[in-house]
Amino acid sequence: MFLLGTLVNGALIIIGTLLGKVLNRIPESMKVTVMYAIGLAVMVLGLQMGLKSENFLIVILSLVIGAVLGEVWALEDKLNKLGMWLERKLGSSTGKGSISEGFVTATLIFVIGAMAIIGALDSGIRGDHDVLYTKSIIDGFTSIILTTTLGIGVLFSAVPVMLYEGLIALFATQIDTIVPKALMDQFITEMTATGGVMIFAIGLNLTGMTKIKVANFLPGILVTGLIVSIIYQYHHFF
């Protein structure tokens, strides 16, 4: 079953969120300290990913062009509106948009990164779910920690995660046939680096140092694919 890894990933995010909700009765000062710890760890993860680039100019161009597109399309605002809609439907009384914040932050953390793409491709092409199983465990523990500070909104991130990975797994065979391995490897490398910068920005937001609209950078992933494809075709033909 090629969607098994995707379903496990979504399930562990949900289970982790519910466990985090149970552990939510911790002192506010401890929550703040834990949030700083998460933010710092996420920043280090982002740096590690960002330094994997083989051509950082691709990363810069992807982020800049992606940011322009994201601002034009107002992606961050749309994701926040979706989170606030969920909050109204659930009758949340926090008044601080915790569902929106948890949903957006968790979605970005769980979706950005190479493991989602590589794992979904392995699931779809070879029926090998090991990468997604590993990602599921990481996401499950991360969702526990995020929920203790950001609330139940983390749970809803399971939906976009499953849609994203599920679609890649569904079309994995076609992707493997159409896209040359060298091009896919280069894309994953530069996509990881571009996503790493976004992850770093999420870490800054979690520590409260900035309020960067990270979701508006998401088109940068598509721009990365376009730039890498152009470079690949150029070197291939010339």
Secondary structure as the mmCIF struct_conf table of DSSP 4:
data_model
#
loop_
_struct_conf.conf_type_id
_struct_conf.id
_struct_conf.beg_label_comp_id
_struct_conf.beg_label_asym_id
_struct_conf.beg_label_seq_id
_struct_conf.end_label_comp_id
_struct_conf.end_label_asym_id
_struct_conf.end_label_seq_id
TURN_TY1_P TURN_TY1_P1 PHE A 2 LEU A 3
HELX_RH_AL_P HELX_RH_AL_P1 LEU A 4 VAL A 22
TURN_TY1_P TURN_TY1_P2 LEU A 23 ASN A 24
BEND BEND1 ILE A 26 ILE A 26
HELX_RH_AL_P HELX_RH_AL_P2 GLU A 28 GLY A 50
TURN_TY1_P TURN_TY1_P3 LEU A 51 LYS A 52
BEND BEND2 GLU A 54 GLU A 54
HELX_RH_AL_P HELX_RH_AL_P3 PHE A 56 TRP A 73
TURN_TY1_P TURN_TY1_P4 ALA A 74 ALA A 74
HELX_RH_AL_P HELX_RH_AL_P4 LEU A 75 LEU A 90
TURN_TY1_P TURN_TY1_P5 GLY A 91 GLY A 91
BEND BEND3 GLY A 95 LYS A 96
HELX_RH_AL_P HELX_RH_AL_P5 SER A 98 VAL A 111
BEND BEND4 ILE A 112 GLY A 113
HELX_RH_AL_P HELX_RH_AL_P6 ALA A 114 ARG A 126
HELX_RH_AL_P HELX_RH_AL_P7 ASP A 130 LEU A 150
HELX_RH_3T_P HELX_RH_3T_P1 ILE A 152 SER A 157
HELX_RH_AL_P HELX_RH_AL_P8 ALA A 158 LEU A 170
TURN_TY1_P TURN_TY1_P6 PHE A 171 PHE A 171
HELX_RH_AL_P HELX_RH_AL_P9 ALA A 172 ILE A 178
BEND BEND5 VAL A 179 VAL A 179
HELX_RH_AL_P HELX_RH_AL_P10 LYS A 181 LEU A 206
TURN_TY1_P TURN_TY1_P7 THR A 207 GLY A 208
BEND BEND6 MET A 209 MET A 209
HELX_RH_3T_P HELX_RH_3T_P2 VAL A 214 PHE A 217
TURN_TY1_P TURN_TY1_P8 LEU A 218 LEU A 218
HELX_RH_AL_P HELX_RH_AL_P11 PRO A 219 PHE A 237
#
